[in-house]
Amino acid sequence: MSALPLSRTKTKSDQTDLEQRPDAGAQAFAAAVGRLVRMGRAKRGMTRRQLAEDSGTSERYLAQIESGQGNPSVIVVRSIAQALDTQIAELLPRDGGRNPALDRILDLLGCLPPAELPAIADMIERRASADLTIDRGRRIALIGLRGAGKSTLGRMLAKELNVPFVELNRVVEQEYGAGIPDLIEMAGLATFRRYERNCLERVIAEHDAAVIATAGGIVSNPETYALLLQGSHTIWIKARPDEHMQRVMAQGDLRPMAQNREAMADLIAILEARRGDYARAEAELDTSRDTVEESFAKLTQVARRWMDNGNP
């Protein structure tokens, strides 16, 4: 009897199996894509089911993509990007594909003390908006998650300053003749965001002075958020996640987490995904543990400085 061979020739089945088995780099890439999709969804306050419906992707497959276990085609990624109203490039990890000049800038920024970065950001923002004619004037915009107190405090502040109070969602509803939930269900979130930008442009054009309360997800559209930052003094109204949830429940509504058993986890994910954008506001006001009157006093103090001399 001949000795058994120590090795054998690879069969076609073996070769196919090797080709289909992702290497570590491919697995890392898939995980990064999943993280970007998951963060993009959280930033916009969308449930997985809503994104699946808007993108034409099954909820189960979307869960696999977000966990890094899926292998979506470019067509699927494009559909998800369209549903998120973003560029497909924003859902792809950047591994060496940056502009060399941008790499150089990032390297230089990495050498600076963190305390100097806000001043650098202000300088870049001034340079980027040098050709814009928008003036912040006496417009104050309140941003943040639902339940922070934007509408309540906004109305009080507008009355105190004797300026109009504008709730941007109500402007959208009046302009397009449908409630926000119905509008999103009929036309999709991306369409709502376009309406939101159009209405913001009109509000800025029509009001030199106003208090504007915005939807929590306005930061998910870079162009609209940039317009808000350039055209108004922005204040991030925030609170602890449990207080956000308690206030939303007191309003009798759990949007955008309706019928979601993991509402608190989703709220925390949304807050984390948007935190960096909210932090770009000129000022912050934490309403946690404060009464409405205490929060209003703090808000008025900040707003008065802008109204009196235009400086925070």
C-alpha positions as CSV (number, residue, x, y, z in Angstrom):
1,M,0.0,0.0,0.0
2,S,1.4,3.4,-0.9
3,A,1.8,6.1,1.8
4,L,-0.8,8.7,2.0
5,P,0.2,12.0,0.6
6,L,1.0,14.8,3.0
7,S,-0.7,17.4,0.7
8,R,-3.2,17.3,-2.0
9,T,-3.9,19.4,-5.1
10,K,-6.5,22.2,-4.6
11,T,-9.8,21.4,-6.2
12,K,-12.0,23.9,-7.9
13,S,-14.2,23.8,-4.8
14,D,-11.3,24.7,-2.6
15,Q,-10.3,27.6,-4.8
16,T,-13.8,29.0,-4.9
17,D,-14.0,28.7,-1.1
18,L,-10.7,30.7,-0.8
19,E,-11.9,33.3,-3.1
20,Q,-15.2,33.8,-1.2
21,R,-13.6,33.9,2.2
22,P,-12.8,37.5,2.9
23,D,-9.3,38.4,4.2
24,A,-8.7,40.6,7.2
25,G,-8.6,43.7,5.1
26,A,-11.9,43.0,3.4
27,Q,-13.5,42.3,6.8
28,A,-12.2,45.5,8.2
29,F,-13.5,47.4,5.2
30,A,-17.0,45.8,5.5
31,A,-17.0,46.6,9.2
32,A,-16.1,50.3,8.5
33,V,-18.9,50.5,5.9
34,G,-21.3,49.1,8.4
35,R,-20.3,51.6,11.0
36,L,-20.7,54.5,8.6
37,V,-24.2,53.3,7.6
38,R,-25.2,52.8,11.2
39,M,-23.9,56.3,12.2
40,G,-25.5,57.9,9.2
41,R,-28.8,56.3,10.1
42,A,-28.5,57.3,13.8
43,K,-27.5,60.9,12.9
44,R,-30.7,61.3,10.9
45,G,-32.8,59.7,13.6
46,M,-34.0,56.9,11.3
47,T,-34.9,53.4,12.5
48,R,-33.4,50.5,10.6
49,R,-36.9,49.6,9.3
50,Q,-37.3,53.1,7.9
51,L,-34.0,53.1,6.2
52,A,-34.7,49.6,4.8
53,E,-38.0,50.8,3.3
54,D,-36.5,54.0,1.9
55,S,-33.6,52.3,0.3
56,G,-35.4,49.2,-1.0
57,T,-33.2,46.9,1.1
58,S,-34.5,44.2,3.4
59,E,-34.3,45.0,7.1
60,R,-32.4,41.7,7.7
61,Y,-29.8,42.5,5.0
62,L,-29.4,46.0,6.3
63,A,-28.7,44.6,9.8
64,Q,-26.0,42.4,8.3
65,I,-24.5,45.4,6.5
66,E,-24.4,47.4,9.7
67,S,-22.8,44.6,11.6
68,G,-20.1,44.2,9.0
69,Q,-21.3,40.8,8.0
70,G,-22.9,41.9,4.7
71,N,-21.2,42.4,1.3
72,P,-23.3,45.0,-0.3
73,S,-23.0,45.8,-4.0
74,V,-22.2,49.4,-5.1
75,I,-25.9,49.6,-6.2
76,V,-27.1,48.8,-2.7
77,V,-24.7,51.3,-1.1
78,R,-25.9,53.9,-3.6
79,S,-29.5,53.2,-2.6
80,I,-28.7,53.5,1.0
81,A,-26.8,56.8,0.4
82,Q,-29.8,58.2,-1.5
83,A,-32.2,57.2,1.4
84,L,-29.8,59.0,3.8
85,D,-29.6,62.0,1.5
86,T,-25.8,61.9,1.3
87,Q,-23.1,61.1,-1.1
88,I,-22.0,57.5,-1.6
89,A,-18.5,58.5,-0.7
90,E,-19.6,59.3,2.8
91,L,-20.4,55.7,3.3
92,L,-17.0,54.4,2.2
93,P,-14.0,54.4,4.4
94,R,-11.2,56.8,3.4
95,D,-8.0,54.8,3.2
96,G,-5.5,56.8,1.3
97,G,-7.9,58.4,-1.1
98,R,-7.7,61.9,0.4
99,N,-6.4,64.9,-1.3
100,P,-2.6,65.3,-0.5
101,A,-3.2,68.9,0.5
102,L,-6.0,67.8,2.9
103,D,-3.7,65.1,4.4
104,R,-1.1,67.8,5.0
105,I,-3.6,70.1,6.7
106,L,-4.8,67.2,9.0
107,D,-1.2,66.4,9.9
108,L,-0.5,70.0,10.8
109,L,-3.7,70.2,12.9
110,G,-2.6,67.0,14.7
111,C,0.5,68.8,15.9
112,L,-1.4,71.7,17.5
113,P,-2.6,71.8,21.1
114,P,-6.4,70.9,21.3
115,A,-7.0,74.3,22.9
116,E,-6.0,76.1,19.7
117,L,-8.3,74.1,17.4
118,P,-11.5,76.2,17.9
119,A,-9.7,79.3,16.8
120,I,-8.4,77.5,13.7
121,A,-11.9,76.2,12.9
122,D,-13.3,79.8,13.2
123,M,-10.6,81.0,10.8
124,I,-11.4,78.3,8.2
125,E,-15.1,79.0,8.5
126,R,-14.5,82.7,7.9
127,R,-12.4,82.0,4.9
128,A,-14.9,79.5,3.5
129,S,-17.8,81.9,3.9
130,A,-15.9,85.0,2.8
131,D,-17.9,85.3,-0.4
132,L,-21.3,84.9,1.3
133,T,-23.5,87.9,2.0
134,I,-25.5,86.2,4.8
135,D,-25.3,88.1,8.1
136,R,-26.3,86.5,11.4
137,G,-28.0,89.8,12.3
138,R,-30.3,89.3,15.4
139,R,-31.4,85.8,14.5
140,I,-31.0,83.1,17.2
141,A,-31.4,79.4,16.3
142,L,-31.9,76.7,18.9
143,I,-30.6,73.2,17.9
144,G,-30.6,69.9,19.7
145,L,-32.6,66.7,20.2
146,R,-36.3,66.7,20.7
147,G,-37.2,67.1,24.4
148,A,-34.4,69.5,25.2
149,G,-36.8,72.4,25.5
150,K,-36.2,74.3,22.2
151,S,-39.9,75.1,21.6
152,T,-40.8,76.1,25.2
153,L,-37.6,78.2,25.7
154,G,-37.7,79.6,22.2
155,R,-41.2,81.0,22.6
156,M,-40.3,82.5,26.0
157,L,-37.1,84.0,24.5
158,A,-38.9,85.5,21.5
159,K,-41.4,87.2,23.8
160,E,-38.7,88.5,26.0
161,L,-36.7,89.9,23.1
162,N,-39.9,91.1,21.2
163,V,-39.0,89.3,18.0
164,P,-40.9,86.6,16.0
165,F,-40.7,83.0,17.1
166,V,-40.3,80.6,14.1
167,E,-40.6,76.9,14.5
168,L,-39.1,75.6,11.3
169,N,-41.1,72.4,11.2
170,R,-44.3,74.4,11.3
171,V,-43.1,76.5,8.4
172,V,-42.5,73.4,6.4
173,E,-45.9,72.1,7.2
174,Q,-47.6,75.3,6.2
175,E,-45.6,75.6,3.0
176,Y,-46.2,72.1,1.8
177,G,-49.6,71.4,3.3
178,A,-48.8,68.2,5.2
179,G,-47.7,67.2,8.7
180,I,-44.1,66.2,9.0
181,P,-44.7,62.5,9.7
182,D,-47.1,62.4,6.7
183,L,-44.7,64.3,4.5
184,I,-41.8,61.9,5.4
185,E,-44.0,58.9,4.8
186,M,-45.3,60.1,1.5
187,A,-42.1,61.7,0.0
188,G,-39.3,60.4,2.1
189,L,-36.8,61.9,4.5
190,A,-34.6,63.3,1.8
191,T,-37.4,65.3,0.3
192,F,-38.3,66.6,3.7
193,R,-34.7,67.8,4.2
194,R,-34.9,69.7,0.9
195,Y,-38.1,71.4,1.9
196,E,-36.5,72.2,5.3
197,R,-33.6,74.0,3.5
198,N,-35.9,75.9,1.3
199,C,-37.9,77.1,4.2
200,L,-34.8,78.0,6.2
201,E,-33.6,80.2,3.3
202,R,-36.9,82.0,3.3
203,V,-36.9,82.5,7.0
204,I,-33.5,84.0,6.9
205,A,-34.4,86.2,4.0
206,E,-37.6,87.5,5.7
207,H,-36.4,88.0,9.3
208,D,-33.5,90.2,10.4
209,A,-34.4,89.3,14.0
210,A,-36.1,86.1,15.1
211,V,-35.8,83.1,17.4
212,I,-35.8,79.9,15.3
213,A,-36.4,76.4,16.7
214,T,-35.1,73.7,14.4
215,A,-35.7,70.0,14.2
216,G,-33.1,67.8,15.9
217,G,-32.0,66.3,12.6
218,I,-31.2,69.5,10.8
219,V,-27.5,68.8,11.4
220,S,-27.7,65.7,9.2
221,N,-27.8,67.8,6.1
222,P,-24.4,69.6,5.8
223,E,-25.6,72.3,3.4
224,T,-28.7,73.2,5.5
225,Y,-26.7,73.2,8.7
226,A,-24.0,75.3,7.2
227,L,-26.7,77.8,6.2
228,L,-28.1,77.8,9.7
229,L,-24.6,78.4,11.3
230,Q,-23.8,81.2,8.8
231,G,-27.2,82.9,9.1
232,S,-27.9,82.8,12.8
233,H,-26.4,82.7,16.2
234,T,-26.8,79.0,17.3
235,I,-27.3,77.6,20.7
236,W,-27.2,73.8,21.5
237,I,-30.0,73.1,23.9
238,K,-29.2,69.8,25.5
239,A,-30.1,67.5,28.4
240,R,-29.3,64.0,29.7
241,P,-30.7,61.2,27.6
242,D,-33.1,60.0,30.3
243,E,-34.5,63.6,30.5
244,H,-34.9,63.8,26.7
245,M,-36.9,60.6,26.9
246,Q,-39.1,61.6,29.8
247,R,-40.0,64.9,28.1
248,V,-40.8,63.2,24.8
249,M,-43.0,60.7,26.5
250,A,-44.7,63.5,28.4
251,Q,-45.6,65.0,25.0
252,G,-47.3,61.7,24.1
253,D,-45.0,60.8,21.2
254,L,-41.9,58.7,20.7
255,R,-40.9,59.8,17.2
256,P,-38.5,58.9,15.7
257,M,-38.5,55.8,18.0
258,A,-42.2,54.9,17.7
259,Q,-42.9,51.2,18.4
260,N,-39.2,50.6,19.0
261,R,-38.4,48.5,22.0
262,E,-34.9,49.9,22.1
263,A,-36.0,53.5,22.2
264,M,-33.4,54.6,24.8
265,A,-30.6,52.9,23.0
266,D,-31.6,54.5,19.8
267,L,-31.8,57.9,21.4
268,I,-28.3,57.6,22.8
269,A,-27.0,56.5,19.4
270,I,-28.6,59.5,17.8
271,L,-27.1,61.8,20.3
272,E,-23.6,60.3,19.9
273,A,-23.8,60.5,16.1
274,R,-24.9,64.2,16.2
275,R,-22.8,65.3,19.2
276,G,-19.9,66.6,17.0
277,D,-22.3,68.6,14.8
278,Y,-24.3,70.0,17.8
279,A,-21.0,71.1,19.3
280,R,-20.3,73.5,16.4
281,A,-22.9,75.8,17.9
282,E,-21.7,79.1,19.3
283,A,-23.0,78.3,22.7
284,E,-24.4,75.4,24.7
285,L,-27.2,75.3,27.3
286,D,-27.6,72.2,29.4
287,T,-31.2,72.1,30.8
288,S,-30.6,68.9,32.8
289,R,-32.0,69.2,36.4
290,D,-32.9,72.9,35.8
291,T,-36.4,74.2,36.0
292,V,-37.8,76.0,32.9
293,E,-37.3,79.3,34.6
294,E,-33.7,78.6,35.5
295,S,-32.9,77.5,31.9
296,F,-34.7,80.5,30.5
297,A,-32.6,82.9,32.7
298,K,-29.4,81.3,31.4
299,L,-30.6,81.4,27.8
300,T,-31.6,85.0,28.1
301,Q,-28.2,86.0,29.4
302,V,-26.5,84.5,26.4
303,A,-29.0,85.9,23.9
304,R,-28.8,89.4,25.3
305,R,-25.1,89.6,24.5
306,W,-25.8,88.8,20.9
307,M,-28.7,91.1,20.6
308,D,-26.9,94.0,22.3
309,N,-23.6,93.9,20.4
310,G,-23.5,90.9,18.1
311,N,-20.8,89.0,20.1
312,P,-21.3,85.9,22.2
